[in-house]
Amino acid sequence: ATQKGRIGILLDFVWYEPLTNSKADQFAAQRARDFHIG
Protein backbone atom coordinates (compact mmCIF):
# COMPACT_ATOMS: atom_id res chain seq x y z
CA ALA A 1 0.00 0.00 0.00
CA THR A 2 1.31 3.46 -0.89
CA GLN A 3 0.50 6.36 1.41
CA LYS A 4 2.80 9.02 -0.10
CA GLY A 5 3.80 10.21 3.37
CA ARG A 6 6.79 12.38 4.22
CA ILE A 7 9.20 12.33 7.12
CA GLY A 8 10.96 15.46 8.31
CA ILE A 9 13.07 16.69 11.19
CA LEU A 10 12.91 19.93 13.12
CA LEU A 11 16.02 21.10 14.93
CA ASP A 12 15.55 23.77 17.58
CA PHE A 13 18.84 24.93 18.97
CA VAL A 14 19.35 27.87 21.29
CA TRP A 15 22.72 28.86 22.76
CA TYR A 16 23.11 31.43 25.49
CA GLU A 17 26.24 33.57 25.83
CA PRO A 18 27.13 35.70 28.84
CA LEU A 19 26.60 39.43 28.37
CA THR A 20 29.95 40.19 30.01
CA ASN A 21 32.84 38.13 31.36
CA SER A 22 31.64 38.53 34.94
CA LYS A 23 31.13 35.37 36.98
CA ALA A 24 27.46 36.26 37.48
CA ASP A 25 26.81 36.55 33.73
CA GLN A 26 28.73 33.34 33.02
CA PHE A 27 26.71 31.52 35.66
CA ALA A 28 23.43 32.92 34.31
CA ALA A 29 24.28 31.86 30.75
CA GLN A 30 25.21 28.36 31.91
CA ARG A 31 22.02 28.12 33.96
CA ALA A 32 19.94 29.16 30.94
CA ARG A 33 21.67 26.54 28.75
CA ASP A 34 21.12 23.87 31.41
CA PHE A 35 17.45 24.80 31.67
CA HIS A 36 16.85 24.83 27.91
CA ILE A 37 18.92 21.79 26.95
CA GLY A 38 18.23 19.75 30.07
N, C-alpha and C positions, 0 to 999 in steps of 0.2 A: 504494500500500500504506500502511496506517495502522498505526503502531507505538505510538501513545499515549505517547510519551516525554516527558520533561521536561528542561529545561535550567535550571540554577541557577548562582549565583555565590557564592563564599565569600570574604569580605574579612577578612584577618587583619592588624590594624594595631597595632603596639606603639610607643609613644613613651617615650623615657627622658628624665627631667629630673634635673638635678644636685641632690644632697641639700642642698648649700650653694652660696654664690656663689664658693667658692674655685676657683682655676684648676685644681687637681687634680680636683675634682668635675665641673667643666665639661668637662674633657678626657675623663674617664671616661664621662660621659653621651654625649658626641659619639662616642666610640669604640664604645660599645654600639649607638648608632643606626647607625653605619657598618657594624658587623658584622651587625646584624639586617636592615637594608634592603639593604645591598650596595653 
